[in-house]
Amino acid sequence: MSGYNRFVAYVYEYQQEKKGPNRGFLKVELRNSRCSIEIHLKIPALASGLSCKVYGFIRTSGKLNGVLLGQCSTQKDSIQGTLELQEGKMGKGGFSLSDLNGMILLTESNGFYGTEWDDQPILPGQFLEQEPEVSAALPVQEDTVPQGNPEPSLPETPAPPKENPPQERIPSPQTISPSDSEPESAAGSESSADSGPDSPPEAPVQEPMQMETEEVKEASSCNLPLLRLFDDDEIVECRKITHQDFPCLHRRDWALKNNRFLLYGYYNFGHLIIGRRSSDGQYILGVPGICDQQERFMANMFGFPHFKASRSLEIPQGRGGYWYRCIYPPSFH
């Protein structure tokens, strides 16, 4: 794999061979033969100062063969960091990003966290851990970013349709030590600003996601009740929908059914919403979630740049609402 490639992969906790809750995400970027992997995990009750090994894995003969990419130390309730690697020189075998089927993180406290990008399940019992080439962990650059940055305010009224939404970069608290003997050189890596998708124009652009194998079929009707989800009536005529209601959307919006951020919100809350902005009559598709810095980053990354708070979503210690984007007019008849 060469040139440029970027994607985001959600990371889940595994306990007793079962896939558990989502704990955050990895942002992987390949540019000019340099591979940057940002790790952003929130893990309640995780102790700080524990050793954490970061592996890529390759599926071979029913096993998940580990390729040690680096090591770091945990922080209180989180694992944060950035791993800089040379394409074609990952691990002892000199692997490339295209060789890997996913990644696994193992903590000293027996925590097992994994993500895959080949659409096959992770079974922790199949993982084969490889020993690093060096016995001692390489030094880790300590966090120089102040913790507890205040959450920037979000405008309740979205920006004009053709302007880019404000982007924020989540700081990486530490640089993870690579496992191979290749010297670390900051000069070889490029720091690129997040270029999230443009705000949806009046004629929305179709998401660059593949449709599911089974074709979405027309529905004869979508008898969905109208709901009032927002107190100020800025967004009206709201309807809660499920995956089965996607034929109500315009054909050009069907590809959103496989949008990763949409799936994340849908499986956490069990619904999505369709509504109409009273100011201009533009229809919107909303994903339930919480307004915090990490989720805003993900929402922007996957094309849902606007947030609207709603008291219908009760989230402890957070502001619940809907991340939304503009869509073509749906059909409810």
Contacts in CASP RR format, 6 or more apart in sequence:
PFRMAT RR
TARGET T0000
AUTHOR 0000-0000-0000
METHOD contacts of the structure
MODEL  1
MSGYNRFVAYVYEYQQEKKGPNRGFLKVELRNSRCSIEIHLKIPALASGL
SCKVYGFIRTSGKLNGVLLGQCSTQKDSIQGTLELQEGKMGKGGFSLSDL
NGMILLTESNGFYGTEWDDQPILPGQFLEQEPEVSAALPVQEDTVPQGNP
EPSLPETPAPPKENPPQERIPSPQTISPSDSEPESAAGSESSADSGPDSP
PEAPVQEPMQMETEEVKEASSCNLPLLRLFDDDEIVECRKITHQDFPCLH
RRDWALKNNRFLLYGYYNFGHLIIGRRSSDGQYILGVPGICDQQERFMAN
MFGFPHFKASRSLEIPQGRGGYWYRCIYPPSFH
1 30 0 8 1.000
1 87 0 8 1.000
1 96 0 8 1.000
1 97 0 8 1.000
1 98 0 8 1.000
2 30 0 8 1.000
2 33 0 8 1.000
2 87 0 8 1.000
3 30 0 8 1.000
3 31 0 8 1.000
3 32 0 8 1.000
3 33 0 8 1.000
4 30 0 8 1.000
4 31 0 8 1.000
4 32 0 8 1.000
5 28 0 8 1.000
5 29 0 8 1.000
5 30 0 8 1.000
5 97 0 8 1.000
6 27 0 8 1.000
6 28 0 8 1.000
6 29 0 8 1.000
6 30 0 8 1.000
7 28 0 8 1.000
7 117 0 8 1.000
8 25 0 8 1.000
8 26 0 8 1.000
8 27 0 8 1.000
8 28 0 8 1.000
8 260 0 8 1.000
8 298 0 8 1.000
8 301 0 8 1.000
8 302 0 8 1.000
9 25 0 8 1.000
9 26 0 8 1.000
9 28 0 8 1.000
9 102 0 8 1.000
9 103 0 8 1.000
9 115 0 8 1.000
9 116 0 8 1.000
9 117 0 8 1.000
10 22 0 8 1.000
10 24 0 8 1.000
10 25 0 8 1.000
10 115 0 8 1.000
10 260 0 8 1.000
10 264 0 8 1.000
11 22 0 8 1.000
11 23 0 8 1.000
11 24 0 8 1.000
11 25 0 8 1.000
11 26 0 8 1.000
11 41 0 8 1.000
11 103 0 8 1.000
11 105 0 8 1.000
11 113 0 8 1.000
11 114 0 8 1.000
11 115 0 8 1.000
12 19 0 8 1.000
12 20 0 8 1.000
12 21 0 8 1.000
12 22 0 8 1.000
12 23 0 8 1.000
12 113 0 8 1.000
12 114 0 8 1.000
12 115 0 8 1.000
13 20 0 8 1.000
13 21 0 8 1.000
13 23 0 8 1.000
13 43 0 8 1.000
13 111 0 8 1.000
13 112 0 8 1.000
13 113 0 8 1.000
13 114 0 8 1.000
14 20 0 8 1.000
14 112 0 8 1.000
14 113 0 8 1.000
14 114 0 8 1.000
14 122 0 8 1.000
14 124 0 8 1.000
15 112 0 8 1.000
17 123 0 8 1.000
17 124 0 8 1.000
17 125 0 8 1.000
19 121 0 8 1.000
19 122 0 8 1.000
22 264 0 8 1.000
22 268 0 8 1.000
23 41 0 8 1.000
23 42 0 8 1.000
23 43 0 8 1.000
23 113 0 8 1.000
24 40 0 8 1.000
24 41 0 8 1.000
24 42 0 8 1.000
24 294 0 8 1.000
25 40 0 8 1.000
25 41 0 8 1.000
25 115 0 8 1.000
25 298 0 8 1.000
26 37 0 8 1.000
26 38 0 8 1.000
26 39 0 8 1.000
26 40 0 8 1.000
26 103 0 8 1.000
26 115 0 8 1.000
27 37 0 8 1.000
27 38 0 8 1.000
27 40 0 8 1.000
28 35 0 8 1.000
28 36 0 8 1.000
28 37 0 8 1.000
28 38 0 8 1.000
28 97 0 8 1.000
29 35 0 8 1.000
29 36 0 8 1.000
29 37 0 8 1.000
29 38 0 8 1.000
29 192 0 8 1.000
30 36 0 8 1.000
30 87 0 8 1.000
30 97 0 8 1.000
31 190 0 8 1.000
31 192 0 8 1.000
32 190 0 8 1.000
33 86 0 8 1.000
33 87 0 8 1.000
33 88 0 8 1.000
34 84 0 8 1.000
34 85 0 8 1.000
34 86 0 8 1.000
34 87 0 8 1.000
34 188 0 8 1.000
34 189 0 8 1.000
34 190 0 8 1.000
35 84 0 8 1.000
35 85 0 8 1.000
35 86 0 8 1.000
35 87 0 8 1.000
35 90 0 8 1.000
35 97 0 8 1.000
36 82 0 8 1.000
36 83 0 8 1.000
36 84 0 8 1.000
36 85 0 8 1.000
36 189 0 8 1.000
37 54 0 8 1.000
37 69 0 8 1.000
37 82 0 8 1.000
37 83 0 8 1.000
37 85 0 8 1.000
37 103 0 8 1.000
38 81 0 8 1.000
38 82 0 8 1.000
38 170 0 8 1.000
38 172 0 8 1.000
39 54 0 8 1.000
39 72 0 8 1.000
39 79 0 8 1.000
39 80 0 8 1.000
39 81 0 8 1.000
39 82 0 8 1.000
39 83 0 8 1.000
39 105 0 8 1.000
39 172 0 8 1.000
39 176 0 8 1.000
40 80 0 8 1.000
40 81 0 8 1.000
40 170 0 8 1.000
40 294 0 8 1.000
41 78 0 8 1.000
41 79 0 8 1.000
41 80 0 8 1.000
41 105 0 8 1.000
41 113 0 8 1.000
42 77 0 8 1.000
42 78 0 8 1.000
42 294 0 8 1.000
43 74 0 8 1.000
43 77 0 8 1.000
43 78 0 8 1.000
43 79 0 8 1.000
43 113 0 8 1.000
44 77 0 8 1.000
45 77 0 8 1.000
46 74 0 8 1.000
46 75 0 8 1.000
46 76 0 8 1.000
46 77 0 8 1.000
46 78 0 8 1.000
46 79 0 8 1.000
46 107 0 8 1.000
46 109 0 8 1.000
47 74 0 8 1.000
47 76 0 8 1.000
47 109 0 8 1.000
48 73 0 8 1.000
48 74 0 8 1.000
48 75 0 8 1.000
48 76 0 8 1.000
49 73 0 8 1.000
49 74 0 8 1.000
49 75 0 8 1.000
50 73 0 8 1.000
50 74 0 8 1.000
50 107 0 8 1.000
50 108 0 8 1.000
50 109 0 8 1.000
51 71 0 8 1.000
51 73 0 8 1.000
51 74 0 8 1.000
51 107 0 8 1.000
51 108 0 8 1.000
51 137 0 8 1.000
52 71 0 8 1.000
52 72 0 8 1.000
52 73 0 8 1.000
52 74 0 8 1.000
52 79 0 8 1.000
52 105 0 8 1.000
52 106 0 8 1.000
52 107 0 8 1.000
52 108 0 8 1.000
53 68 0 8 1.000
53 70 0 8 1.000
53 71 0 8 1.000
53 105 0 8 1.000
53 106 0 8 1.000
53 129 0 8 1.000
53 132 0 8 1.000
54 68 0 8 1.000
54 69 0 8 1.000
54 70 0 8 1.000
54 71 0 8 1.000
54 72 0 8 1.000
54 83 0 8 1.000
54 103 0 8 1.000
54 105 0 8 1.000
54 176 0 8 1.000
55 66 0 8 1.000
55 67 0 8 1.000
55 68 0 8 1.000
55 69 0 8 1.000
55 103 0 8 1.000
55 104 0 8 1.000
55 105 0 8 1.000
55 106 0 8 1.000
55 129 0 8 1.000
55 130 0 8 1.000
56 66 0 8 1.000
56 67 0 8 1.000
56 68 0 8 1.000
56 69 0 8 1.000
56 90 0 8 1.000
56 100 0 8 1.000
56 102 0 8 1.000
56 103 0 8 1.000
56 104 0 8 1.000
57 64 0 8 1.000
57 65 0 8 1.000
57 66 0 8 1.000
57 67 0 8 1.000
57 100 0 8 1.000
57 101 0 8 1.000
57 102 0 8 1.000
57 103 0 8 1.000
57 104 0 8 1.000
57 127 0 8 1.000
58 64 0 8 1.000
58 65 0 8 1.000
58 66 0 8 1.000
58 67 0 8 1.000
58 95 0 8 1.000
58 99 0 8 1.000
58 100 0 8 1.000
58 101 0 8 1.000
59 65 0 8 1.000
59 101 0 8 1.000
59 118 0 8 1.000
59 120 0 8 1.000
62 126 0 8 1.000
63 126 0 8 1.000
63 127 0 8 1.000
63 128 0 8 1.000
64 101 0 8 1.000
64 104 0 8 1.000
64 122 0 8 1.000
64 123 0 8 1.000
64 126 0 8 1.000
64 127 0 8 1.000
64 128 0 8 1.000
65 128 0 8 1.000
65 130 0 8 1.000
66 104 0 8 1.000
66 127 0 8 1.000
66 128 0 8 1.000
66 129 0 8 1.000
66 130 0 8 1.000
67 90 0 8 1.000
67 91 0 8 1.000
67 92 0 8 1.000
67 93 0 8 1.000
67 95 0 8 1.000
67 99 0 8 1.000
67 100 0 8 1.000
67 130 0 8 1.000
68 91 0 8 1.000
68 92 0 8 1.000
68 130 0 8 1.000
68 131 0 8 1.000
68 132 0 8 1.000
68 179 0 8 1.000
69 83 0 8 1.000
69 85 0 8 1.000
69 90 0 8 1.000
69 91 0 8 1.000
69 103 0 8 1.000
69 176 0 8 1.000
69 178 0 8 1.000
69 179 0 8 1.000
70 83 0 8 1.000
70 132 0 8 1.000
70 176 0 8 1.000
70 177 0 8 1.000
70 178 0 8 1.000
70 179 0 8 1.000
71 132 0 8 1.000
71 137 0 8 1.000
71 138 0 8 1.000
71 140 0 8 1.000
71 176 0 8 1.000
71 177 0 8 1.000
71 179 0 8 1.000
72 79 0 8 1.000
72 81 0 8 1.000
72 140 0 8 1.000
72 174 0 8 1.000
72 176 0 8 1.000
72 177 0 8 1.000
73 140 0 8 1.000
73 174 0 8 1.000
74 107 0 8 1.000
74 108 0 8 1.000
75 143 0 8 1.000
75 173 0 8 1.000
79 105 0 8 1.000
79 107 0 8 1.000
79 113 0 8 1.000
80 143 0 8 1.000
80 172 0 8 1.000
80 173 0 8 1.000
80 174 0 8 1.000
81 172 0 8 1.000
81 173 0 8 1.000
81 174 0 8 1.000
81 175 0 8 1.000
81 176 0 8 1.000
82 172 0 8 1.000
82 174 0 8 1.000
82 175 0 8 1.000
82 176 0 8 1.000
83 175 0 8 1.000
83 176 0 8 1.000
83 178 0 8 1.000
84 175 0 8 1.000
84 178 0 8 1.000
84 184 0 8 1.000
84 189 0 8 1.000
85 178 0 8 1.000
86 182 0 8 1.000
87 96 0 8 1.000
87 97 0 8 1.000
88 94 0 8 1.000
88 95 0 8 1.000
88 96 0 8 1.000
89 180 0 8 1.000
89 182 0 8 1.000
90 96 0 8 1.000
90 97 0 8 1.000
90 99 0 8 1.000
90 100 0 8 1.000
90 180 0 8 1.000
91 179 0 8 1.000
91 180 0 8 1.000
92 130 0 8 1.000
92 133 0 8 1.000
92 180 0 8 1.000
94 180 0 8 1.000
101 116 0 8 1.000
101 117 0 8 1.000
101 118 0 8 1.000
101 120 0 8 1.000
102 114 0 8 1.000
102 115 0 8 1.000
102 116 0 8 1.000
102 117 0 8 1.000
102 118 0 8 1.000
103 114 0 8 1.000
103 115 0 8 1.000
104 112 0 8 1.000
104 113 0 8 1.000
104 114 0 8 1.000
104 122 0 8 1.000
104 127 0 8 1.000
105 111 0 8 1.000
105 112 0 8 1.000
105 113 0 8 1.000
105 114 0 8 1.000
106 112 0 8 1.000
106 113 0 8 1.000
106 129 0 8 1.000
107 113 0 8 1.000
112 124 0 8 1.000
112 127 0 8 1.000
114 122 0 8 1.000
115 122 0 8 1.000
116 122 0 8 1.000
132 179 0 8 1.000
133 179 0 8 1.000
133 180 0 8 1.000
133 181 0 8 1.000
134 179 0 8 1.000
134 181 0 8 1.000
137 177 0 8 1.000
138 177 0 8 1.000
138 178 0 8 1.000
139 177 0 8 1.000
140 174 0 8 1.000
140 175 0 8 1.000
140 176 0 8 1.000
140 177 0 8 1.000
141 174 0 8 1.000
141 175 0 8 1.000
142 174 0 8 1.000
143 173 0 8 1.000
143 174 0 8 1.000
145 171 0 8 1.000
145 172 0 8 1.000
145 173 0 8 1.000
149 171 0 8 1.000
149 293 0 8 1.000
151 291 0 8 1.000
151 292 0 8 1.000
151 293 0 8 1.000
152 166 0 8 1.000
152 168 0 8 1.000
152 293 0 8 1.000
154 291 0 8 1.000
154 296 0 8 1.000
154 307 0 8 1.000
156 232 0 8 1.000
156 234 0 8 1.000
156 308 0 8 1.000
156 309 0 8 1.000
157 234 0 8 1.000
157 279 0 8 1.000
158 199 0 8 1.000
158 305 0 8 1.000
158 306 0 8 1.000
159 165 0 8 1.000
159 199 0 8 1.000
160 199 0 8 1.000
161 199 0 8 1.000
161 200 0 8 1.000
161 201 0 8 1.000
161 202 0 8 1.000
161 282 0 8 1.000
161 326 0 8 1.000
162 198 0 8 1.000
162 199 0 8 1.000
162 201 0 8 1.000
163 199 0 8 1.000
164 196 0 8 1.000
164 198 0 8 1.000
164 199 0 8 1.000
165 199 0 8 1.000
165 300 0 8 1.000
165 305 0 8 1.000
165 306 0 8 1.000
167 193 0 8 1.000
167 194 0 8 1.000
167 195 0 8 1.000
167 196 0 8 1.000
167 300 0 8 1.000
168 194 0 8 1.000
168 293 0 8 1.000
168 296 0 8 1.000
168 297 0 8 1.000
168 300 0 8 1.000
169 193 0 8 1.000
169 194 0 8 1.000
169 297 0 8 1.000
170 293 0 8 1.000
170 294 0 8 1.000
170 297 0 8 1.000
175 184 0 8 1.000
177 184 0 8 1.000
178 184 0 8 1.000
194 297 0 8 1.000
194 300 0 8 1.000
194 301 0 8 1.000
196 300 0 8 1.000
196 301 0 8 1.000
196 303 0 8 1.000
197 205 0 8 1.000
197 300 0 8 1.000
197 301 0 8 1.000
197 302 0 8 1.000
197 303 0 8 1.000
197 305 0 8 1.000
198 205 0 8 1.000
199 305 0 8 1.000
199 306 0 8 1.000
199 325 0 8 1.000
200 303 0 8 1.000
200 305 0 8 1.000
200 325 0 8 1.000
200 326 0 8 1.000
200 327 0 8 1.000
201 326 0 8 1.000
202 282 0 8 1.000
202 326 0 8 1.000
203 328 0 8 1.000
204 252 0 8 1.000
204 253 0 8 1.000
204 325 0 8 1.000
204 326 0 8 1.000
204 327 0 8 1.000
204 328 0 8 1.000
206 252 0 8 1.000
206 253 0 8 1.000
206 255 0 8 1.000
207 255 0 8 1.000
207 256 0 8 1.000
207 258 0 8 1.000
207 259 0 8 1.000
207 302 0 8 1.000
207 303 0 8 1.000
209 255 0 8 1.000
209 256 0 8 1.000
209 258 0 8 1.000
209 259 0 8 1.000
209 260 0 8 1.000
210 255 0 8 1.000
210 258 0 8 1.000
211 254 0 8 1.000
211 255 0 8 1.000
211 257 0 8 1.000
211 258 0 8 1.000
212 257 0 8 1.000
212 258 0 8 1.000
216 246 0 8 1.000
216 247 0 8 1.000
216 254 0 8 1.000
216 257 0 8 1.000
217 247 0 8 1.000
218 247 0 8 1.000
219 245 0 8 1.000
219 247 0 8 1.000
219 248 0 8 1.000
221 332 0 8 1.000
221 333 0 8 1.000
222 241 0 8 1.000
222 245 0 8 1.000
222 247 0 8 1.000
222 248 0 8 1.000
222 330 0 8 1.000
222 331 0 8 1.000
222 332 0 8 1.000
222 333 0 8 1.000
223 332 0 8 1.000
224 239 0 8 1.000
224 240 0 8 1.000
224 241 0 8 1.000
224 245 0 8 1.000
224 248 0 8 1.000
224 274 0 8 1.000
224 332 0 8 1.000
225 239 0 8 1.000
226 237 0 8 1.000
226 238 0 8 1.000
226 239 0 8 1.000
227 238 0 8 1.000
227 239 0 8 1.000
227 240 0 8 1.000
227 273 0 8 1.000
227 312 0 8 1.000
228 236 0 8 1.000
228 238 0 8 1.000
229 235 0 8 1.000
229 238 0 8 1.000
229 273 0 8 1.000
229 310 0 8 1.000
229 312 0 8 1.000
229 322 0 8 1.000
230 236 0 8 1.000
230 238 0 8 1.000
230 308 0 8 1.000
230 309 0 8 1.000
230 310 0 8 1.000
231 311 0 8 1.000
233 278 0 8 1.000
234 277 0 8 1.000
234 278 0 8 1.000
234 279 0 8 1.000
234 308 0 8 1.000
235 275 0 8 1.000
235 276 0 8 1.000
235 277 0 8 1.000
235 278 0 8 1.000
235 284 0 8 1.000
235 308 0 8 1.000
235 324 0 8 1.000
236 275 0 8 1.000
236 276 0 8 1.000
236 277 0 8 1.000
236 278 0 8 1.000
237 275 0 8 1.000
237 276 0 8 1.000
238 273 0 8 1.000
238 274 0 8 1.000
238 275 0 8 1.000
239 273 0 8 1.000
239 274 0 8 1.000
239 275 0 8 1.000
239 332 0 8 1.000
240 271 0 8 1.000
240 272 0 8 1.000
240 273 0 8 1.000
241 248 0 8 1.000
241 271 0 8 1.000
241 272 0 8 1.000
241 273 0 8 1.000
241 274 0 8 1.000
242 266 0 8 1.000
242 270 0 8 1.000
242 271 0 8 1.000
242 272 0 8 1.000
243 257 0 8 1.000
243 266 0 8 1.000
246 254 0 8 1.000
246 257 0 8 1.000
247 254 0 8 1.000
248 274 0 8 1.000
248 330 0 8 1.000
248 331 0 8 1.000
248 332 0 8 1.000
249 256 0 8 1.000
249 274 0 8 1.000
249 285 0 8 1.000
249 327 0 8 1.000
249 328 0 8 1.000
249 330 0 8 1.000
250 327 0 8 1.000
250 328 0 8 1.000
250 329 0 8 1.000
250 330 0 8 1.000
250 331 0 8 1.000
252 328 0 8 1.000
253 285 0 8 1.000
253 327 0 8 1.000
253 328 0 8 1.000
253 330 0 8 1.000
256 262 0 8 1.000
256 285 0 8 1.000
256 327 0 8 1.000
259 302 0 8 1.000
259 303 0 8 1.000
260 302 0 8 1.000
261 287 0 8 1.000
261 298 0 8 1.000
261 299 0 8 1.000
261 301 0 8 1.000
261 302 0 8 1.000
261 303 0 8 1.000
261 304 0 8 1.000
261 323 0 8 1.000
262 272 0 8 1.000
262 285 0 8 1.000
262 287 0 8 1.000
262 302 0 8 1.000
262 304 0 8 1.000
264 287 0 8 1.000
264 298 0 8 1.000
265 272 0 8 1.000
265 287 0 8 1.000
265 288 0 8 1.000
265 289 0 8 1.000
266 272 0 8 1.000
266 287 0 8 1.000
268 288 0 8 1.000
268 289 0 8 1.000
269 288 0 8 1.000
269 289 0 8 1.000
269 313 0 8 1.000
270 288 0 8 1.000
271 288 0 8 1.000
272 285 0 8 1.000
272 286 0 8 1.000
272 287 0 8 1.000
272 288 0 8 1.000
273 285 0 8 1.000
273 286 0 8 1.000
273 288 0 8 1.000
273 322 0 8 1.000
273 324 0 8 1.000
274 283 0 8 1.000
274 284 0 8 1.000
274 285 0 8 1.000
274 286 0 8 1.000
274 327 0 8 1.000
274 330 0 8 1.000
275 283 0 8 1.000
275 284 0 8 1.000
275 286 0 8 1.000
276 282 0 8 1.000
276 283 0 8 1.000
276 284 0 8 1.000
277 283 0 8 1.000
277 284 0 8 1.000
282 326 0 8 1.000
283 326 0 8 1.000
283 327 0 8 1.000
283 328 0 8 1.000
283 329 0 8 1.000
283 330 0 8 1.000
284 306 0 8 1.000
284 324 0 8 1.000
284 325 0 8 1.000
284 326 0 8 1.000
284 327 0 8 1.000
285 324 0 8 1.000
285 325 0 8 1.000
285 327 0 8 1.000
286 304 0 8 1.000
286 322 0 8 1.000
286 323 0 8 1.000
286 324 0 8 1.000
286 325 0 8 1.000
287 299 0 8 1.000
287 304 0 8 1.000
287 322 0 8 1.000
287 323 0 8 1.000
287 324 0 8 1.000
288 313 0 8 1.000
288 320 0 8 1.000
288 321 0 8 1.000
288 322 0 8 1.000
289 295 0 8 1.000
289 313 0 8 1.000
289 315 0 8 1.000
289 320 0 8 1.000
289 321 0 8 1.000
289 322 0 8 1.000
289 323 0 8 1.000
290 315 0 8 1.000
290 318 0 8 1.000
290 319 0 8 1.000
290 320 0 8 1.000
290 321 0 8 1.000
291 307 0 8 1.000
291 309 0 8 1.000
291 318 0 8 1.000
291 319 0 8 1.000
291 320 0 8 1.000
291 321 0 8 1.000
292 318 0 8 1.000
295 323 0 8 1.000
296 307 0 8 1.000
299 305 0 8 1.000
299 307 0 8 1.000
299 323 0 8 1.000
303 325 0 8 1.000
304 323 0 8 1.000
304 324 0 8 1.000
304 325 0 8 1.000
305 323 0 8 1.000
305 325 0 8 1.000
306 323 0 8 1.000
306 324 0 8 1.000
306 325 0 8 1.000
307 321 0 8 1.000
307 322 0 8 1.000
307 323 0 8 1.000
307 324 0 8 1.000
308 321 0 8 1.000
308 322 0 8 1.000
308 324 0 8 1.000
309 319 0 8 1.000
309 320 0 8 1.000
309 321 0 8 1.000
310 320 0 8 1.000
310 321 0 8 1.000
310 322 0 8 1.000
312 321 0 8 1.000
313 320 0 8 1.000
313 321 0 8 1.000
313 322 0 8 1.000
314 320 0 8 1.000
END
